[in-house]
Amino acid sequence: MVVAREDRHLRSTEKIALRTHMLICKACPRFEQQILTMRNALRQWRNYEGDGSASEGSSSGKVAK
């Protein structure tokens, strides 16, 4: 449900079930933190404005011979 929450709004019963599960499960809060870390990293990557010199030509998908 952690991933589903990223894609859609959870119903009230799903929110309660997720909160309850997060209280008793040790792995799921860590997984949730990993999801948030990846989302933030992707957001920063999308907003990154480098000089472009390192990625020139590499985005075409063609292999140089």
N, CA, C and O atoms as a DFTB+ gen file, in Angstrom:
260 C
 N C O
     1  1       0.814      -1.201       0.000
     2  2       0.000       0.000       0.000
     3  2       0.857       1.264       0.000
     4  3       0.379       2.339      -0.362
     5  1       2.118       1.139       0.404
     6  2       3.013       2.300       0.390
     7  2       3.187       2.784      -1.047
     8  3       3.147       3.986      -1.313
     9  1       3.377       1.854      -1.960
    10  2       3.544       2.219      -3.361
    11  2       2.209       2.688      -3.939
    12  3       2.179       3.640      -4.719
    13  1       1.122       2.045      -3.572
    14  2      -0.202       2.448      -4.058
    15  2      -0.515       3.877      -3.640
    16  3      -1.167       4.620      -4.375
    17  1      -0.050       4.254      -2.464
    18  2      -0.284       5.611      -1.971
    19  2       0.400       6.648      -2.857
    20  3      -0.051       7.791      -2.942
    21  1       1.481       6.252      -3.514
    22  2       2.167       7.159      -4.440
    23  2       1.337       7.390      -5.699
    24  3       1.420       8.450      -6.318
    25  1       0.534       6.389      -6.075
    26  2      -0.216       6.447      -7.326
    27  2      -1.643       6.941      -7.182
    28  3      -2.215       7.478      -8.131
    29  1      -2.219       6.764      -6.010
    30  2      -3.626       7.141      -5.836
    31  2      -3.899       7.477      -4.378
    32  3      -3.087       7.194      -3.498
    33  1      -5.061       8.088      -4.136
    34  2      -5.489       8.369      -2.761
    35  2      -6.052       7.084      -2.159
    36  3      -6.847       6.385      -2.787
    37  1      -5.630       6.789      -0.944
    38  2      -6.123       5.597      -0.267
    39  2      -7.453       5.892       0.404
    40  3      -7.710       7.005       0.862
    41  1      -8.291       4.862       0.449
    42  2      -9.559       4.992       1.187
    43  2      -9.243       5.040       2.677
    44  3      -8.152       4.655       3.098
    45  1     -10.182       5.503       3.456
    46  2      -9.986       5.627       4.906
    47  2      -9.599       4.292       5.535
    48  3      -8.713       4.240       6.387
    49  1     -10.247       3.233       5.126
    50  2      -9.930       1.916       5.694
    51  2      -8.509       1.483       5.328
    52  3      -7.825       0.848       6.130
    53  1      -8.071       1.826       4.120
    54  2      -6.711       1.488       3.704
    55  2      -5.682       2.295       4.493
    56  3      -4.633       1.769       4.864
    57  1      -5.976       3.557       4.749
    58  2      -5.073       4.402       5.531
    59  2      -4.913       3.854       6.940
    60  3      -3.802       3.803       7.468
    61  1      -6.015       3.447       7.548
    62  2      -5.971       2.893       8.903
    63  2      -5.180       1.588       8.911
    64  3      -4.357       1.358       9.797
    65  1      -5.433       0.742       7.927
    66  2      -4.707      -0.533       7.847
    67  2      -3.215      -0.293       7.647
    68  3      -2.393      -0.984       8.250
    69  1      -2.858       0.671       6.813
    70  2      -1.446       0.966       6.572
    71  2      -0.785       1.506       7.836
    72  3       0.313       1.077       8.191
    73  1      -1.439       2.438       8.515
    74  2      -0.873       2.980       9.763
    75  2      -0.670       1.891      10.800
    76  3       0.365       1.841      11.464
    77  1      -1.651       1.026      10.936
    78  2      -1.550      -0.066      11.904
    79  2      -0.388      -0.992      11.542
    80  3       0.395      -1.386      12.407
    81  1      -0.285      -1.329      10.282
    82  2       0.787      -2.206       9.840
    83  2       2.156      -1.557      10.066
    84  3       3.098      -2.226      10.490
    85  1       2.263      -0.271       9.788
    86  2       3.537       0.428       9.949
    87  2       3.985       0.446      11.410
    88  3       5.182       0.524      11.687
    89  1       3.047       0.376      12.337
    90  2       3.391       0.355      13.756
    91  2       3.999      -0.976      14.190
    92  3       4.805      -1.023      15.119
    93  1       3.608      -2.055      13.512
    94  2       4.071      -3.376      13.955
    95  2       5.159      -3.975      13.068
    96  3       5.828      -4.926      13.473
    97  1       5.342      -3.439      11.880
    98  2       6.324      -3.994      10.941
    99  2       7.595      -3.151      10.957
   100  3       7.530      -1.925      10.869
   101  1       8.731      -3.794      11.067
   102  2      10.007      -3.067      11.089
   103  2      10.500      -2.737       9.685
   104  3      11.158      -1.716       9.487
   105  1      10.194      -3.576       8.720
   106  2      10.721      -3.387       7.366
   107  2       9.974      -2.312       6.578
   108  3      10.589      -1.586       5.797
   109  1       8.688      -2.199       6.765
   110  2       7.891      -1.283       5.941
   111  2       8.233       0.197       6.153
   112  3       8.274       0.939       5.171
   113  1       8.478       0.659       7.372
   114  2       8.911       2.055       7.506
   115  2      10.241       2.328       6.799
   116  3      10.449       3.415       6.258
   117  1      11.137       1.343       6.804
   118  2      12.403       1.497       6.065
   119  2      12.144       1.557       4.567
   120  3      12.739       2.366       3.856
   121  1      11.259       0.700       4.098
   122  2      10.898       0.699       2.684
   123  2      10.268       2.033       2.295
   124  3      10.572       2.587       1.239
   125  1       9.397       2.541       3.147
   126  2       8.768       3.842       2.882
   127  2       9.827       4.940       2.782
   128  3       9.737       5.810       1.916
   129  1      10.815       4.906       3.653
   130  2      11.887       5.896       3.614
   131  2      12.697       5.776       2.327
   132  3      13.104       6.783       1.748
   133  1      12.928       4.552       1.883
   134  2      13.640       4.341       0.627
   135  2      12.849       4.909      -0.555
   136  3      13.425       5.530      -1.449
   137  1      11.544       4.699      -0.559
   138  2      10.680       5.237      -1.618
   139  2      10.767       6.761      -1.633
   140  3      10.898       7.367      -2.697
   141  1      10.695       7.381      -0.456
   142  2      10.765       8.838      -0.368
   143  2      12.128       9.355      -0.824
   144  3      12.211      10.389      -1.488
   145  1      13.193       8.641      -0.472
   146  2      14.533       9.028      -0.898
   147  2      14.659       8.973      -2.412
   148  3      15.217       9.882      -3.026
   149  1      14.137       7.899      -3.018
   150  2      14.196       7.781      -4.474
   151  2      13.369       8.868      -5.156
   152  3      13.789       9.436      -6.164
   153  1      12.187       9.156      -4.597
   154  2      11.339      10.205      -5.188
   155  2      12.042      11.555      -5.137
   156  3      12.024      12.302      -6.116
   157  1      12.659      11.871      -4.009
   158  2      13.373      13.150      -3.881
   159  2      14.583      13.211      -4.799
   160  3      14.857      14.256      -5.389
   161  1      15.312      12.105      -4.928
   162  2      16.471      12.072      -5.817
   163  2      16.042      12.275      -7.267
   164  3      16.695      13.005      -8.013
   165  1      14.954      11.636      -7.664
   166  2      14.459      11.811      -9.035
   167  2      13.994      13.242      -9.280
   168  3      14.209      13.791     -10.361
   169  1      13.364      13.840      -8.291
   170  2      12.920      15.232      -8.422
   171  2      14.128      16.153      -8.598
   172  3      14.099      17.058      -9.431
   173  1      15.178      15.930      -7.826
   174  2      16.386      16.744      -7.958
   175  2      17.051      16.512      -9.306
   176  3      17.539      17.458      -9.925
   177  1      17.077      15.267      -9.767
   178  2      17.680      14.949     -11.053
   179  2      16.930      15.633     -12.199
   180  3      17.545      16.162     -13.125
   181  1      15.585      15.616     -12.125
   182  2      14.784      16.266     -13.165
   183  2      15.020      17.768     -13.195
   184  3      14.974      18.377     -14.263
   185  1      15.269      18.370     -12.046
   186  2      15.455      19.808     -11.958
   187  2      16.904      20.239     -12.114
   188  3      17.203      21.433     -12.074
   189  1      17.815      19.272     -12.292
   190  2      19.237      19.582     -12.405
   191  2      19.523      20.249     -13.742
   192  3      19.082      19.776     -14.790
   193  1      20.258      21.341     -13.697
   194  2      20.655      22.047     -14.911
   195  2      22.168      22.139     -14.953
   196  3      22.754      23.139     -14.539
   197  1      22.791      21.091     -15.456
   198  2      24.243      21.073     -15.572
   199  2      24.662      21.775     -16.849
   200  3      23.830      22.295     -17.592
   201  1      25.976      21.782     -17.095
   202  2      26.470      22.435     -18.302
   203  2      26.258      21.582     -19.545
   204  3      26.425      22.066     -20.664
   205  1      25.891      20.318     -19.359
   206  2      25.574      19.450     -20.485
   207  2      26.770      18.787     -21.124
   208  3      26.596      17.927     -21.988
   209  1      27.979      19.153     -20.734
   210  2      29.161      18.591     -21.392
   211  2      29.332      17.101     -21.116
   212  3      29.839      16.377     -21.973
   213  1      28.931      16.637     -19.968
   214  2      29.116      15.230     -19.617
   215  2      28.104      14.337     -20.321
   216  3      28.366      13.149     -20.512
   217  1      26.961      14.878     -20.709
   218  2      25.929      14.026     -21.283
   219  2      25.709      14.278     -22.765
   220  3      24.802      13.686     -23.349
   221  1      26.501      15.130     -23.393
   222  2      26.309      15.389     -24.808
   223  2      26.552      14.127     -25.606
   224  3      27.565      13.452     -25.422
   225  1      25.634      13.813     -26.482
   226  2      25.766      12.649     -27.341
   227  2      25.372      11.351     -26.682
   228  3      25.156      10.360     -27.380
   229  1      25.271      11.312     -25.397
   230  2      24.957      10.051     -24.742
   231  2      23.460       9.805     -24.664
   232  3      23.049       8.683     -24.367
   233  1      22.644      10.790     -24.915
   234  2      21.212      10.623     -24.791
   235  2      20.560      10.136     -26.071
   236  3      19.354       9.891     -26.084
   237  1      21.330       9.985     -27.164
   238  2      20.735       9.578     -28.431
   239  2      20.399       8.100     -28.464
   240  3      19.585       7.664     -29.278
   241  1      21.023       7.320     -27.578
   242  2      20.755       5.892     -27.548
   243  2      21.598       5.125     -28.556
   244  3      21.498       3.900     -28.619
   245  1      22.428       5.807     -29.349
   246  2      23.275       5.154     -30.346
   247  2      24.644       4.848     -29.735
   248  3      25.145       5.583     -28.884
   249  1      25.209       3.786     -30.175
   250  2      26.533       3.392     -29.708
   251  2      27.562       3.853     -30.733
   252  3      27.416       3.591     -31.926
   253  1      28.600       4.540     -30.266
   254  2      29.654       5.009     -31.170
   255  2      30.525       3.842     -31.600
   256  3      30.833       2.962     -30.797
   257  1      30.923       3.833     -32.864
   258  2      31.773       2.746     -33.379
   259  2      33.181       3.217     -33.572
   260  3      34.038       2.442     -33.998
